[in-house]
Amino acid sequence: MTANSASGTQAERLIEARSLQTFYGSSHILRGVDFQVCRGETIGLMGRNGMGKSTLLKSLIGLVKPRDGEVRIKGQAMTGAAPYRVAQQGIAYVPEGRGIFGNLSVKENLIMAARAGTQGRRDWTYERVLETFPRLKERLGNGGQQLSGGEQQMLTIGRALMTNPDVLILDEATEGLAPLIAREIWRICGLIRQSGISSIIVDKNWRHVTQITDRNVVLVKGEVVFEGSSAALLAKPQTLEQFLGI
């Protein structure tokens, strides 16, 4: 079954959000957002700055509690659940800003995150992560704060993979990275997709995003204005121009 055909099957839904209403104080950020992630599906979450992308991600994983609506993880009600409970369900989050432990070495950052997935699988081992990120292999003894921005991003993604997640959420995948490093991150995103891990990718470069995604969601002022395949989005240049600013 393909990811798109699976989207209609309740059993295949790993994350499902319905009618999310999220506020920061009196500011109404998400306005009735529906969103879902199915097993094996790669989703691009797009929109200009300030349109609610990061707020949606944080609402899904418990960092922000929606005022109304529902979040379900693998069919379980998880609206506003503590982030660690969401993580225990196999959801890994790579935040904007990375959040590595600067006082730990590259090796320590990776090893401390190592655990089996929700089905007991350990497909992503320490050795496999180093094979995927050869630059990290050269810097195992370096502290996190000694790495370049691109290397820190690789470390954060590698650390997330060490948890053997069912879903990997990547916020601002290549923000601020040099083109050569960004290209490497996109290569890694492709490998993650091939490995069968579902993922949500936020990035401003819609051209790269649509090359590896099955489905894309565009937010404008906290509302979904487009949802569909990469082919369907690319066939709508007026949508790209109006909402993504090309």
Kinemage of the C-alpha trace (Angstrom):
@kinemage 1
@onewidth
@group {chain A} dominant
@subgroup {mainchain}
@vectorlist {calphas} color= white
{ca met a 1} P 0.000 0.000 0.000
{ca thr a 2} L 1.349 3.417 -0.899
{ca ala a 3} L 1.555 6.235 1.610
{ca asn a 4} L -1.147 8.178 -0.178
{ca ser a 5} L -3.574 5.274 -0.302
{ca ala a 6} L -2.797 4.539 3.338
{ca ser a 7} L -3.877 8.045 4.298
{ca gly a 8} L -7.484 6.967 4.275
{ca thr a 9} L -6.876 4.027 6.593
{ca gln a 10} L -7.244 4.841 10.260
{ca ala a 11} L -4.885 2.054 11.351
{ca glu a 12} L -2.067 3.568 9.301
{ca arg a 13} L -2.291 7.022 10.867
{ca leu a 14} L 0.623 7.706 13.190
{ca ile a 15} L -0.295 11.323 13.937
{ca glu a 16} L -3.711 12.866 13.514
{ca ala a 17} L -4.792 16.362 14.484
{ca arg a 18} L -8.318 17.664 14.126
{ca ser a 19} L -9.598 21.245 14.325
{ca leu a 20} L -6.586 22.554 16.246
{ca gln a 21} L -7.026 26.001 17.777
{ca thr a 22} L -3.778 27.194 19.338
{ca phe a 23} L -3.089 30.551 20.969
{ca tyr a 24} L -0.082 32.381 22.379
{ca gly a 25} L -1.774 34.542 24.972
{ca ser a 26} L -4.446 36.454 23.058
{ca ser a 27} L -2.815 35.780 19.669
{ca his a 28} L -4.794 33.198 17.700
{ca ile a 29} L -2.170 31.187 15.783
{ca leu a 30} L -3.765 27.947 14.526
{ca arg a 31} L -7.319 28.228 13.257
{ca gly a 32} L -9.018 24.871 12.896
{ca val a 33} L -6.067 22.961 11.435
{ca asp a 34} L -6.485 19.323 10.390
{ca phe a 35} L -3.246 17.403 9.833
{ca gln a 36} L -2.177 13.783 9.636
{ca val a 37} L 0.888 11.635 9.069
{ca cys a 38} L 0.616 8.069 7.825
{ca arg a 39} L 3.150 5.275 8.116
{ca gly a 40} L 5.962 5.647 5.593
{ca glu a 41} L 4.782 9.078 4.443
{ca thr a 42} L 7.016 12.119 3.940
{ca ile a 43} L 5.176 15.426 4.319
{ca gly a 44} L 6.311 18.936 3.499
{ca leu a 45} L 4.909 21.628 5.796
{ca met a 46} L 5.215 24.980 4.065
{ca gly a 47} L 4.363 28.626 4.445
{ca arg a 48} L 6.034 31.973 4.954
{ca asn a 49} L 7.463 33.000 8.327
{ca gly a 50} L 4.888 33.475 11.064
{ca met a 51} L 2.173 31.380 9.412
{ca gly a 52} L 1.984 28.752 12.170
{ca lys a 53} L 4.274 25.942 11.009
{ca ser a 54} L 6.371 25.658 14.172
{ca thr a 55} L 3.288 26.176 16.332
{ca leu a 56} L 1.613 23.239 14.605
{ca leu a 57} L 4.632 21.031 15.233
{ca lys a 58} L 4.792 22.078 18.877
{ca ser a 59} L 1.056 21.464 19.248
{ca leu a 60} L 1.533 17.929 17.924
{ca ile a 61} L 4.329 17.021 20.321
{ca gly a 62} L 3.048 18.672 23.491
{ca leu a 63} L 5.322 21.713 23.705
{ca val a 64} L 2.250 23.899 23.229
{ca lys a 65} L -1.229 22.907 24.362
{ca pro a 66} L -4.028 23.674 21.907
{ca arg a 67} L -6.991 25.535 23.351
{ca asp a 68} L -9.345 23.366 21.321
{ca gly a 69} L -9.165 20.421 18.946
{ca glu a 70} L -7.602 16.988 19.261
{ca val a 71} L -4.214 15.328 18.746
{ca arg a 72} L -4.001 11.550 18.472
{ca ile a 73} L -0.766 9.564 18.274
{ca lys a 74} L -1.266 6.038 16.915
{ca gly a 75} L -4.933 6.332 17.801
{ca gln a 76} L -4.341 7.432 21.403
{ca ala a 77} L -5.636 10.789 22.634
{ca met a 78} L -2.508 12.884 23.295
{ca thr a 79} L -3.750 16.490 23.157
{ca gly a 80} L -1.398 18.538 25.312
{ca ala a 81} L 0.399 15.430 26.615
{ca ala a 82} L 3.889 15.915 28.038
{ca pro a 83} L 6.524 15.852 25.276
{ca tyr a 84} L 8.255 12.822 26.794
{ca arg a 85} L 5.033 10.820 26.428
{ca val a 86} L 4.823 11.765 22.758
{ca ala a 87} L 8.476 10.785 22.309
{ca gln a 88} L 7.747 7.407 23.880
{ca gln a 89} L 5.280 6.816 21.053
{ca gly a 90} L 8.115 7.005 18.529
{ca ile a 91} L 7.968 10.693 17.581
{ca ala a 92} L 11.384 12.386 17.243
{ca tyr a 93} L 11.702 16.162 16.961
{ca val a 94} L 14.613 18.103 15.450
{ca pro a 95} L 13.856 21.689 16.490
{ca glu a 96} L 14.811 24.900 14.798
{ca gly a 97} L 17.994 25.887 16.614
{ca arg a 98} L 19.029 22.228 16.970
{ca gly a 99} L 19.233 21.913 20.774
{ca ile a 100} L 22.334 19.735 21.003
{ca phe a 101} L 24.245 19.337 24.260
{ca gly a 102} L 27.225 21.588 23.695
{ca asn a 103} L 29.157 20.300 26.704
{ca leu a 104} L 28.967 16.683 25.486
{ca ser a 105} L 31.055 15.172 22.718
{ca val a 106} L 29.571 14.087 19.412
{ca lys a 107} L 29.817 10.464 20.555
{ca glu a 108} L 28.135 11.234 23.878
{ca asn a 109} L 25.304 13.149 22.165
{ca leu a 110} L 24.595 10.092 20.031
{ca ile a 111} L 25.041 7.350 22.617
{ca met a 112} L 22.836 9.024 25.218
{ca ala a 113} L 19.895 8.942 22.788
{ca ala a 114} L 20.271 5.309 21.733
{ca arg a 115} L 17.254 3.110 22.298
{ca ala a 116} L 15.051 0.608 20.536
{ca gly a 117} L 12.004 1.781 18.612
{ca thr a 118} L 8.436 1.198 19.700
{ca gln a 119} L 8.444 -2.283 18.119
{ca gly a 120} L 11.810 -3.166 19.664
{ca arg a 121} L 13.713 -2.603 16.440
{ca arg a 122} L 17.207 -1.106 16.358
{ca asp a 123} L 17.589 -0.411 12.660
{ca trp a 124} L 19.469 2.809 13.338
{ca thr a 125} L 22.555 1.809 15.279
{ca tyr a 126} L 25.497 3.977 16.287
{ca glu a 127} L 27.479 2.457 13.414
{ca arg a 128} L 24.756 3.140 10.855
{ca val a 129} L 24.429 6.754 11.948
{ca leu a 130} L 28.187 7.278 11.529
{ca glu a 131} L 28.061 5.683 8.079
{ca thr a 132} L 25.255 8.078 7.157
{ca phe a 133} L 27.082 11.117 8.610
{ca pro a 134} L 30.785 10.638 7.775
{ca arg a 135} L 31.582 14.182 8.931
{ca leu a 136} L 30.459 13.253 12.438
{ca lys a 137} L 32.681 10.176 12.394
{ca glu a 138} L 35.663 12.507 11.982
{ca arg a 139} L 34.612 14.599 15.003
{ca leu a 140} L 33.546 12.056 17.611
{ca gly a 141} L 35.662 13.622 20.349
{ca asn a 142} L 34.642 17.205 19.588
{ca gly a 143} L 32.203 18.974 21.856
{ca gly a 144} L 28.865 19.949 20.387
{ca gln a 145} L 29.742 23.636 20.695
{ca gln a 146} L 32.862 23.083 18.539
{ca leu a 147} L 30.871 21.983 15.498
{ca ser a 148} L 29.805 24.154 12.587
{ca gly a 149} L 26.104 24.882 12.126
{ca gly a 150} L 25.818 22.194 9.459
{ca glu a 151} L 27.589 19.631 11.621
{ca gln a 152} L 25.324 20.482 14.530
{ca gln a 153} L 22.308 19.880 12.294
{ca met a 154} L 23.725 16.517 11.262
{ca leu a 155} L 24.317 15.646 14.900
{ca thr a 156} L 20.769 16.577 15.863
{ca ile a 157} L 19.308 14.452 13.075
{ca gly a 158} L 21.666 11.598 13.917
{ca arg a 159} L 20.673 11.794 17.581
{ca ala a 160} L 16.992 11.633 16.612
{ca leu a 161} L 17.645 8.576 14.428
{ca met a 162} L 19.333 6.851 17.373
{ca thr a 163} L 15.885 6.668 18.992
{ca asn a 164} L 14.662 4.557 16.043
{ca pro a 165} L 11.583 6.732 15.570
{ca asp a 166} L 8.413 6.029 13.630
{ca val a 167} L 8.107 9.729 12.752
{ca leu a 168} L 10.922 12.274 12.412
{ca ile a 169} L 9.908 15.948 12.585
{ca leu a 170} L 12.482 18.295 11.076
{ca asp a 171} L 11.856 22.011 11.640
{ca glu a 172} L 13.800 24.333 9.283
{ca ala a 173} L 15.907 21.542 7.829
{ca thr a 174} L 18.528 23.717 6.103
{ca glu a 175} L 17.992 27.161 7.649
{ca gly a 176} L 21.211 29.198 7.543
{ca leu a 177} L 23.333 26.401 6.074
{ca ala a 178} L 25.809 26.768 3.209
{ca pro a 179} L 24.561 25.276 -0.080
{ca leu a 180} L 27.000 22.344 0.051
{ca ile a 181} L 25.910 21.398 3.572
{ca ala a 182} L 22.243 21.918 2.698
{ca arg a 183} L 22.669 19.492 -0.201
{ca glu a 184} L 24.014 16.913 2.239
{ca ile a 185} L 21.025 17.394 4.541
{ca trp a 186} L 18.662 16.813 1.609
{ca arg a 187} L 20.563 13.639 0.724
{ca ile a 188} L 20.095 12.434 4.293
{ca cys a 189} L 16.382 13.279 4.205
{ca gly a 190} L 16.115 11.063 1.140
{ca leu a 191} L 17.844 8.205 2.963
{ca ile a 192} L 15.472 8.596 5.901
{ca arg a 193} L 12.524 8.352 3.543
{ca gln a 194} L 13.962 5.221 1.926
{ca ser a 195} L 14.398 3.635 5.358
{ca gly a 196} L 10.624 3.751 5.899
{ca ile a 197} L 10.536 6.380 8.644
{ca ser a 198} L 7.671 8.837 8.276
{ca ser a 199} L 8.760 12.460 8.357
{ca ile a 200} L 7.506 16.028 8.461
{ca ile a 201} L 9.900 18.492 6.854
{ca val a 202} L 9.717 22.256 7.252
{ca asp a 203} L 11.973 24.275 4.978
{ca lys a 204} L 11.754 27.416 2.860
{ca asn a 205} L 13.223 25.699 -0.203
{ca trp a 206} L 10.044 24.249 -1.686
{ca arg a 207} L 11.933 22.953 -4.727
{ca his a 208} L 13.963 20.564 -2.587
{ca val a 209} L 11.055 19.733 -0.303
{ca thr a 210} L 8.783 18.681 -3.155
{ca gln a 211} L 11.471 16.408 -4.586
{ca ile a 212} L 11.235 14.052 -1.606
{ca thr a 213} L 7.713 14.513 -0.215
{ca asp a 214} L 4.603 12.456 -0.886
{ca arg a 215} L 2.251 15.182 0.265
{ca asn a 216} L 2.494 18.874 1.135
{ca val a 217} L 0.522 21.152 3.425
{ca val a 218} L 0.678 24.945 3.049
{ca leu a 219} L -0.301 27.170 5.979
{ca val a 220} L -1.349 30.807 5.724
{ca lys a 221} L -2.160 32.669 8.951
{ca gly a 222} L -2.782 29.412 10.787
{ca glu a 223} L -5.094 27.875 8.196
{ca val a 224} L -4.485 25.118 5.640
{ca val a 225} L -4.789 26.655 2.165
{ca phe a 226} L -3.390 23.704 0.215
{ca glu a 227} L -2.983 19.992 0.819
{ca gly a 228} L -1.942 17.561 -1.875
{ca ser a 229} L 0.834 15.732 -3.672
{ca ser a 230} L 4.055 17.365 -4.819
{ca ala a 231} L 2.877 17.030 -8.423
{ca ala a 232} L -0.397 18.771 -7.579
{ca leu a 233} L 1.427 21.636 -5.851
{ca leu a 234} L 3.924 22.102 -8.671
{ca ala a 235} L 1.022 22.226 -11.105
{ca lys a 236} L -0.279 25.313 -9.289
{ca pro a 237} L 2.305 28.066 -9.902
{ca gln a 238} L -0.232 30.644 -8.726
{ca thr a 239} L -0.378 28.896 -5.327
{ca leu a 240} L 3.408 28.816 -5.084
{ca glu a 241} L 3.659 32.496 -5.952
{ca gln a 242} L 0.828 33.645 -3.707
{ca phe a 243} L 1.597 31.629 -0.572
{ca leu a 244} L 5.287 30.711 -0.792
{ca gly a 245} L 6.594 33.888 -2.353
{ca ile a 246} L 8.450 32.642 -5.399
